[in-house]
Amino acid sequence: MEYSLEDIVRLSGLSVDTIRYYQTLRLIAPPFHRGRKAVYGEDHLDRLRIIRRASEQGLPLKVTRNLLLKHQRLESNRELLSAVQKQLAAPCYTSADMAKLLGVPERLLCLVESRGLVDLLDEKNGPLRYSEDDLRIARDALKLLNHGFPLGKLLALAMKHDQAMRKTATAAITLFHKQVRKRRSGTNLEKAEHAAKVFQEIFPIVTSLVGHHFRRVLVSEALKQLKRAGEEETLAVARRSISEVWASLRLGQTTPDS
């Protein structure tokens, strides 16, 4: 069935400006034309309804866009809807939700946010949201406080690490753009698809390398400080404990008190 722009606006519940904005983001294909008249089809309407539903459920537009681009070759919008619904099934929390689930004052989260220590699922003109992974990490962070780490000093250390990490990440992404993305020949779409495929492949490799290296450095420094202090008994216990932690990591297990 064919629709005019006015029909699409009425049936999708979206404004003309919003529909055209989605076209510029490649969330939907441009209309075809009959003379000077723009004509839309069922695929346009289906996709607009999917995007609107995802937005109403709190899925950030950039995530919806990635899903649409990733699944643009699916045989039907039914499959696409299934992919979007799967993403929507993942919990998404506001700051108030997180504070309640963690059992902490919301002002504590606001303090962490104000220090730039969280990258939320930030949707333009929408609420800031946390993912299930954010909730898990926040619960782990609270365990550090329970072990006696002072909040102020822990935040200062986290900010210092965050600044160094962002500098390294910026350099890494710049290197990726220069050596991988821009050296690929072909159309813009082909280069974008190639870069996305390579990024998906190397992302877990890079994060694994970084995580492994940081664990090694942390353990090494802990043992060096104990050795310099001459705490031989504590050093022996620490070595046994660290060996057990490394063994559990290799087996993909959690530590005993996690």
DRENTORTOR-485381 format. One line per field, with one value per atom (N, C-alpha, C): residue number from 1; atom name; x, y, z. Coordinates in steps of 0.1 Angstrom, whole numbers. Layout:
% residues N
seq <- (NUM,...)
atom <- (CA,...)
u <- (X,...)
v <- (Y,...)
w <- (Z,...)
This chain:
% residues 258
seq <- (1,1,1,2,2,2,3,3,3,4,4,4,5,5,5,6,6,6,7,7,7,8,8,8,9,9,9,10,10,10,11,11,11,12,12,12,13,13,13,14,14,14,15,15,15,16,16,16,17,17,17,18,18,18,19,19,19,20,20,20,21,21,21,22,22,22,23,23,23,24,24,24,25,25,25,26,26,26,27,27,27,28,28,28,29,29,29,30,30,30,31,31,31,32,32,32,33,33,33,34,34,34,35,35,35,36,36,36,37,37,37,38,38,38,39,39,39,40,40,40,41,41,41,42,42,42,43,43,43,44,44,44,45,45,45,46,46,46,47,47,47,48,48,48,49,49,49,50,50,50,51,51,51,52,52,52,53,53,53,54,54,54,55,55,55,56,56,56,57,57,57,58,58,58,59,59,59,60,60,60,61,61,61,62,62,62,63,63,63,64,64,64,65,65,65,66,66,66,67,67,67,68,68,68,69,69,69,70,70,70,71,71,71,72,72,72,73,73,73,74,74,74,75,75,75,76,76,76,77,77,77,78,78,78,79,79,79,80,80,80,81,81,81,82,82,82,83,83,83,84,84,84,85,85,85,86,86,86,87,87,87,88,88,88,89,89,89,90,90,90,91,91,91,92,92,92,93,93,93,94,94,94,95,95,95,96,96,96,97,97,97,98,98,98,99,99,99,100,100,100,101,101,101,102,102,102,103,103,103,104,104,104,105,105,105,106,106,106,107,107,107,108,108,108,109,109,109,110,110,110,111,111,111,112,112,112,113,113,113,114,114,114,115,115,115,116,116,116,117,117,117,118,118,118,119,119,119,120,120,120,121,121,121,122,122,122,123,123,123,124,124,124,125,125,125,126,126,126,127,127,127,128,128,128,129,129,129,130,130,130,131,131,131,132,132,132,133,133,133,134,134,134,135,135,135,136,136,136,137,137,137,138,138,138,139,139,139,140,140,140,141,141,141,142,142,142,143,143,143,144,144,144,145,145,145,146,146,146,147,147,147,148,148,148,149,149,149,150,150,150,151,151,151,152,152,152,153,153,153,154,154,154,155,155,155,156,156,156,157,157,157,158,158,158,159,159,159,160,160,160,161,161,161,162,162,162,163,163,163,164,164,164,165,165,165,166,166,166,167,167,167,168,168,168,169,169,169,170,170,170,171,171,171,172,172,172,173,173,173,174,174,174,175,175,175,176,176,176,177,177,177,178,178,178,179,179,179,180,180,180,181,181,181,182,182,182,183,183,183,184,184,184,185,185,185,186,186,186,187,187,187,188,188,188,189,189,189,190,190,190,191,191,191,192,192,192,193,193,193,194,194,194,195,195,195,196,196,196,197,197,197,198,198,198,199,199,199,200,200,200,201,201,201,202,202,202,203,203,203,204,204,204,205,205,205,206,206,206,207,207,207,208,208,208,209,209,209,210,210,210,211,211,211,212,212,212,213,213,213,214,214,214,215,215,215,216,216,216,217,217,217,218,218,218,219,219,219,220,220,220,221,221,221,222,222,222,223,223,223,224,224,224,225,225,225,226,226,226,227,227,227,228,228,228,229,229,229,230,230,230,231,231,231,232,232,232,233,233,233,234,234,234,235,235,235,236,236,236,237,237,237,238,238,238,239,239,239,240,240,240,241,241,241,242,242,242,243,243,243,244,244,244,245,245,245,246,246,246,247,247,247,248,248,248,249,249,249,250,250,250,251,251,251,252,252,252,253,253,253,254,254,254,255,255,255,256,256,256,257,257,257,258,258,258)
atom <- (N,CA,C,N,CA,C,N,CA,C,N,CA,C,N,CA,C,N,CA,C,N,CA,C,N,CA,C,N,CA,C,N,CA,C,N,CA,C,N,CA,C,N,CA,C,N,CA,C,N,CA,C,N,CA,C,N,CA,C,N,CA,C,N,CA,C,N,CA,C,N,CA,C,N,CA,C,N,CA,C,N,CA,C,N,CA,C,N,CA,C,N,CA,C,N,CA,C,N,CA,C,N,CA,C,N,CA,C,N,CA,C,N,CA,C,N,CA,C,N,CA,C,N,CA,C,N,CA,C,N,CA,C,N,CA,C,N,CA,C,N,CA,C,N,CA,C,N,CA,C,N,CA,C,N,CA,C,N,CA,C,N,CA,C,N,CA,C,N,CA,C,N,CA,C,N,CA,C,N,CA,C,N,CA,C,N,CA,C,N,CA,C,N,CA,C,N,CA,C,N,CA,C,N,CA,C,N,CA,C,N,CA,C,N,CA,C,N,CA,C,N,CA,C,N,CA,C,N,CA,C,N,CA,C,N,CA,C,N,CA,C,N,CA,C,N,CA,C,N,CA,C,N,CA,C,N,CA,C,N,CA,C,N,CA,C,N,CA,C,N,CA,C,N,CA,C,N,CA,C,N,CA,C,N,CA,C,N,CA,C,N,CA,C,N,CA,C,N,CA,C,N,CA,C,N,CA,C,N,CA,C,N,CA,C,N,CA,C,N,CA,C,N,CA,C,N,CA,C,N,CA,C,N,CA,C,N,CA,C,N,CA,C,N,CA,C,N,CA,C,N,CA,C,N,CA,C,N,CA,C,N,CA,C,N,CA,C,N,CA,C,N,CA,C,N,CA,C,N,CA,C,N,CA,C,N,CA,C,N,CA,C,N,CA,C,N,CA,C,N,CA,C,N,CA,C,N,CA,C,N,CA,C,N,CA,C,N,CA,C,N,CA,C,N,CA,C,N,CA,C,N,CA,C,N,CA,C,N,CA,C,N,CA,C,N,CA,C,N,CA,C,N,CA,C,N,CA,C,N,CA,C,N,CA,C,N,CA,C,N,CA,C,N,CA,C,N,CA,C,N,CA,C,N,CA,C,N,CA,C,N,CA,C,N,CA,C,N,CA,C,N,CA,C,N,CA,C,N,CA,C,N,CA,C,N,CA,C,N,CA,C,N,CA,C,N,CA,C,N,CA,C,N,CA,C,N,CA,C,N,CA,C,N,CA,C,N,CA,C,N,CA,C,N,CA,C,N,CA,C,N,CA,C,N,CA,C,N,CA,C,N,CA,C,N,CA,C,N,CA,C,N,CA,C,N,CA,C,N,CA,C,N,CA,C,N,CA,C,N,CA,C,N,CA,C,N,CA,C,N,CA,C,N,CA,C,N,CA,C,N,CA,C,N,CA,C,N,CA,C,N,CA,C,N,CA,C,N,CA,C,N,CA,C,N,CA,C,N,CA,C,N,CA,C,N,CA,C,N,CA,C,N,CA,C,N,CA,C,N,CA,C,N,CA,C,N,CA,C,N,CA,C,N,CA,C,N,CA,C,N,CA,C,N,CA,C,N,CA,C,N,CA,C,N,CA,C,N,CA,C,N,CA,C,N,CA,C,N,CA,C,N,CA,C,N,CA,C,N,CA,C,N,CA,C,N,CA,C,N,CA,C,N,CA,C,N,CA,C,N,CA,C,N,CA,C,N,CA,C,N,CA,C,N,CA,C,N,CA,C,N,CA,C,N,CA,C,N,CA,C,N,CA,C,N,CA,C,N,CA,C,N,CA,C,N,CA,C,N,CA,C,N,CA,C,N,CA,C,N,CA,C,N,CA,C,N,CA,C,N,CA,C,N,CA,C,N,CA,C,N,CA,C,N,CA,C,N,CA,C,N,CA,C,N,CA,C,N,CA,C,N,CA,C,N,CA,C,N,CA,C,N,CA,C,N,CA,C,N,CA,C,N,CA,C,N,CA,C,N,CA,C,N,CA,C,N,CA,C,N,CA,C,N,CA,C,N,CA,C,N,CA,C)
u <- (8,0,9,4,12,5,14,10,16,9,15,22,29,36,25,14,3,-2,-4,-8,1,14,25,25,24,23,12,0,-12,-11,-6,-6,5,16,28,27,20,19,32,40,52,51,58,57,65,63,70,85,88,102,109,102,108,111,101,103,114,115,127,140,140,152,156,147,150,156,151,157,171,175,189,198,192,200,200,193,192,185,176,167,156,152,143,148,144,148,141,146,139,127,116,105,108,100,102,92,92,84,76,64,56,54,63,63,70,63,68,63,55,48,57,60,67,57,62,53,60,53,59,51,58,52,51,47,44,57,69,81,84,82,84,75,63,53,57,61,65,77,87,99,97,89,85,78,69,63,72,82,92,101,105,113,105,93,85,83,80,78,91,103,115,118,115,116,107,95,86,90,97,102,116,121,133,146,145,157,163,176,182,182,180,179,192,203,216,216,210,210,200,188,178,185,192,198,208,216,226,219,208,200,194,189,183,194,205,216,221,223,228,219,206,196,189,195,189,187,194,193,183,177,167,156,150,140,127,124,111,113,103,103,99,93,90,103,113,126,132,131,137,130,117,110,114,116,121,135,143,157,155,147,145,138,129,122,132,141,152,160,163,171,163,150,141,140,142,140,151,162,173,169,170,166,173,166,172,167,177,173,176,168,171,179,184,192,184,172,163,162,160,159,171,183,196,198,195,197,188,176,167,172,177,182,195,203,216,215,204,202,210,213,221,213,217,210,212,202,204,215,217,227,241,243,256,258,248,249,251,244,246,261,267,281,290,288,295,293,281,278,285,285,291,306,312,326,330,320,322,326,323,328,318,307,298,294,293,288,275,264,251,246,235,228,220,227,222,214,201,193,189,192,189,175,174,161,154,161,154,162,157,163,176,185,197,194,200,196,209,207,218,214,224,221,222,219,221,236,245,259,263,257,260,256,245,240,249,254,263,276,281,294,292,281,279,278,272,271,285,294,307,315,312,319,315,303,298,306,310,318,331,337,349,347,336,333,331,325,323,336,346,359,368,362,369,375,373,379,371,378,370,365,353,346,354,358,365,377,386,398,396,386,382,378,370,365,377,386,398,406,408,416,409,395,387,388,388,389,402,413,426,428,422,422,414,402,393,400,407,414,425,432,443,437,426,419,413,407,401,412,423,434,439,440,444,434,421,410,409,411,411,422,434,445,443,436,434,423,413,402,408,416,423,431,439,447,438,427,417,412,408,403,414,426,436,441,442,448,438,426,416,405,398,386,389,399,402,410,416,424,416,404,395,390,391,385,370,363,349,340,327,317,317,311,310,303,293,285,294,302,310,321,327,337,332,320,313,311,306,303,315,326,339,344,344,349,341,327,319,322,325,328,341,351,364,363,356,355,348,338,331,341,350,360,371,376,387,383,370,366,368,364,366,381,389,403,410,407,413,410,397,393,398,400,406,421,428,442,444,435,436,433,423,419,430,435,446,458,462,474,472,460,458,458,453,453,467,475,489,497,495,502,497,484,479,485,485,491,506,513,527,530,523,525,522,511,507,518,524,535,547,550,562,562,550,549,550,544,546,560,567,581,590,587,595,593,581,577,583,588,593,583,570,559,559,569,570,558,552,541,529,527,516,518,531,535,532,535,533,518,510,495,490,495,490,493,505,508,499,496,486,472,468,455,454,465,465,465,472,472,458,451,437,428,430,422,425,438,441,435,435,430,415,408,393,390,399,397,399,409,411,399,393,381,368,369,357,348,353,346,347,339,340,348,353,361,351,357,348,339,343,334,328,326,320,305)
v <- (-12,0,13,23,35,46,54,65,78,89,102,106,117,121,124,130,133,120,110,97,91,91,86,93,106,114,110,108,104,90,81,67,63,70,68,75,87,95,103,105,113,125,135,148,147,156,157,159,168,170,158,151,139,128,126,116,120,133,137,136,138,136,122,113,98,95,101,98,103,114,119,110,103,93,80,78,65,55,59,50,45,53,48,52,45,49,61,69,80,75,83,79,78,71,72,82,86,97,93,99,98,113,116,130,138,148,156,151,141,137,126,128,117,106,94,83,73,69,60,46,36,22,16,3,-4,-5,-7,-8,5,17,29,30,26,27,17,5,-5,0,5,9,21,31,42,38,28,23,16,8,2,12,23,33,40,43,50,41,28,19,18,17,16,29,41,53,54,50,50,40,30,20,24,36,41,37,31,26,39,42,54,53,64,65,59,62,56,41,35,21,15,22,18,19,30,32,20,17,6,-7,-10,-22,-22,-11,-10,-12,-6,-7,-22,-27,-41,-51,-49,-58,-53,-44,-39,-49,-60,-70,-82,-80,-90,-91,-103,-105,-98,-95,-89,-80,-70,-61,-69,-81,-89,-94,-97,-101,-89,-78,-66,-62,-63,-60,-70,-82,-92,-88,-83,-79,-67,-57,-45,-49,-58,-63,-70,-77,-84,-73,-62,-52,-45,-43,-36,-45,-58,-66,-64,-57,-54,-43,-45,-34,-21,-10,3,11,17,24,39,46,61,62,74,76,72,76,72,57,50,36,30,34,29,31,43,46,37,34,25,11,6,-8,-10,1,0,3,9,13,24,34,46,58,70,82,86,92,95,106,114,125,118,106,99,96,92,89,102,113,126,131,127,131,124,111,103,108,111,116,129,138,151,151,140,138,132,129,124,109,102,88,78,82,73,78,69,72,65,73,67,66,58,57,70,80,94,96,98,101,116,122,136,140,149,154,143,133,122,120,111,109,101,104,96,82,72,58,50,40,30,17,9,-5,-15,-28,-38,-40,-38,-39,-28,-16,-5,-8,-14,-18,-28,-38,-48,-42,-33,-27,-18,-11,-2,-10,-22,-30,-35,-38,-42,-30,-18,-6,-4,-7,-5,-15,-26,-36,-30,-21,-14,-5,2,10,2,-9,-18,-24,-24,-29,-18,-6,5,15,15,25,38,49,62,67,72,76,87,97,109,104,96,92,82,74,65,72,82,90,98,103,110,100,88,78,74,73,69,80,92,103,104,101,101,89,78,66,69,76,79,88,98,108,101,92,85,75,68,59,65,77,84,89,93,97,86,74,62,58,58,54,64,76,86,83,80,77,64,54,41,43,51,53,61,70,78,69,60,50,41,37,29,36,48,56,58,60,63,50,39,27,17,18,8,14,24,29,37,46,55,49,38,31,21,19,10,17,10,16,11,18,15,26,24,34,37,48,52,41,35,24,12,8,-3,-1,11,14,14,19,19,5,-3,-17,-25,-22,-29,-24,-11,-6,-12,-13,-18,-33,-40,-55,-56,-48,-49,-45,-35,-30,-41,-47,-58,-69,-72,-83,-79,-67,-63,-58,-53,-48,-57,-70,-79,-82,-82,-85,-74,-61,-50,-49,-50,-49,-60,-72,-83,-80,-75,-71,-61,-50,-40,-45,-53,-58,-67,-76,-85,-77,-67,-60,-52,-46,-39,-48,-60,-70,-74,-76,-79,-68,-56,-44,-43,-44,-42,-53,-65,-76,-74,-70,-68,-57,-46,-35,-39,-46,-51,-59,-68,-77,-69,-59,-51,-43,-37,-29,-37,-49,-58,-63,-65,-69,-58,-46,-34,-32,-35,-32,-44,-54,-65,-74,-74,-81,-95,-104,-117,-126,-126,-135,-131,-117,-112,-114,-113,-115,-129,-139,-153,-156,-150,-152,-145,-134,-126,-134,-140,-148,-160,-167,-178,-173,-162,-157,-152,-146,-141,-153,-164,-176,-182,-181,-186,-177,-164,-155,-157,-159,-161,-174,-184,-197,-196,-188,-186,-178,-168,-161,-169,-178,-187,-196,-200,-209,-202,-189,-181,-180,-183,-183,-169,-167,-155,-158,-148,-150,-154,-161,-166,-157,-144,-135,-125,-128,-119,-121)
w <- (0,0,0,-6,-7,1,7,16,12,14,13,26,26,39,49,46,55,61,53,58,68,65,73,87,87,99,108,101,109,114,106,110,120,119,128,141,140,152,154,143,144,135,139,131,118,109,96,99,108,111,117,125,131,120,111,101,92,88,80,87,100,108,108,109,109,95,85,71,71,76,76,84,94,102,96,85,78,86,95,102,93,84,74,60,50,36,31,22,16,9,7,0,-15,-23,-37,-42,-55,-60,-72,-72,-84,-88,-98,-102,-91,-86,-74,-61,-61,-49,-42,-29,-21,-17,-20,-17,-7,3,13,12,17,16,30,30,43,51,44,51,59,53,60,73,71,83,94,90,100,107,100,107,116,112,121,133,132,144,153,148,156,163,156,162,173,171,181,193,191,202,211,204,211,219,213,220,233,231,242,254,250,260,266,262,267,260,249,242,235,238,231,216,210,195,188,194,188,189,199,200,189,188,178,164,161,148,146,155,154,150,157,155,140,136,123,112,114,104,104,116,117,111,112,106,94,86,75,64,64,54,58,69,73,64,62,52,55,67,70,83,84,95,108,106,118,125,117,123,129,123,129,142,142,155,166,162,172,178,169,174,183,180,188,201,201,213,223,217,225,232,225,232,242,240,249,262,261,273,283,279,288,297,311,320,318,320,319,331,338,351,351,357,360,372,375,387,400,400,412,413,402,402,408,403,407,422,427,441,450,446,453,453,441,440,448,448,455,470,474,488,492,483,486,483,489,486,471,465,451,449,460,459,457,462,460,446,439,424,417,421,415,416,428,430,420,418,409,395,391,378,375,386,384,382,387,385,372,364,350,350,361,362,356,350,344,330,321,307,306,308,308,293,293,280,278,273,273,260,261,249,249,238,237,241,250,255,263,267,275,288,296,309,308,317,318,323,317,321,323,332,335,330,326,321,333,330,340,344,334,337,347,345,354,368,369,382,389,381,386,391,383,386,399,399,411,424,423,435,439,429,432,438,433,439,454,457,471,480,475,483,487,478,482,494,494,506,518,517,528,534,525,530,536,537,544,536,522,514,516,520,522,508,508,496,489,496,490,483,489,483,472,473,463,450,452,441,434,442,436,428,433,426,413,414,402,391,396,386,379,387,381,371,374,365,353,355,344,334,339,330,321,328,320,310,314,306,293,295,284,274,279,271,262,268,261,251,255,246,234,236,225,215,220,211,204,211,204,193,196,185,174,177,166,157,163,156,147,153,146,133,135,123,112,116,106,99,107,102,96,101,97,88,94,88,75,76,64,53,56,46,37,40,33,21,9,-3,-4,-13,-16,-13,-13,-10,5,8,23,31,25,32,34,23,24,34,35,44,59,60,73,78,69,73,77,69,72,85,88,101,113,111,121,124,113,115,122,118,124,139,142,156,164,159,167,170,160,162,172,171,180,194,195,208,220,219,230,232,221,222,230,226,232,247,250,264,273,267,274,277,267,269,280,279,289,303,304,317,323,314,319,323,315,319,332,334,346,359,357,368,372,361,363,371,366,372,387,389,403,412,408,416,419,408,409,419,419,428,442,444,458,464,456,462,464,455,457,470,473,485,497,497,509,511,500,501,506,501,506,521,525,539,548,542,550,557,552,558,551,556,549,551,563,565,556,556,548,534,529,516,511,520,517,515,525,524,511,508,496,483,483,471,469,480,479,475,481,477,463,458,444,434,438,430,428,439,439,430,431,423,408,404,390,385,394,390,388,396,394,382,379,366,354,354,343,341,352,351,348,348,345,357,369,381,388,399,407,419,425,437,449,459,469,476,478,485,476,463,454,453)
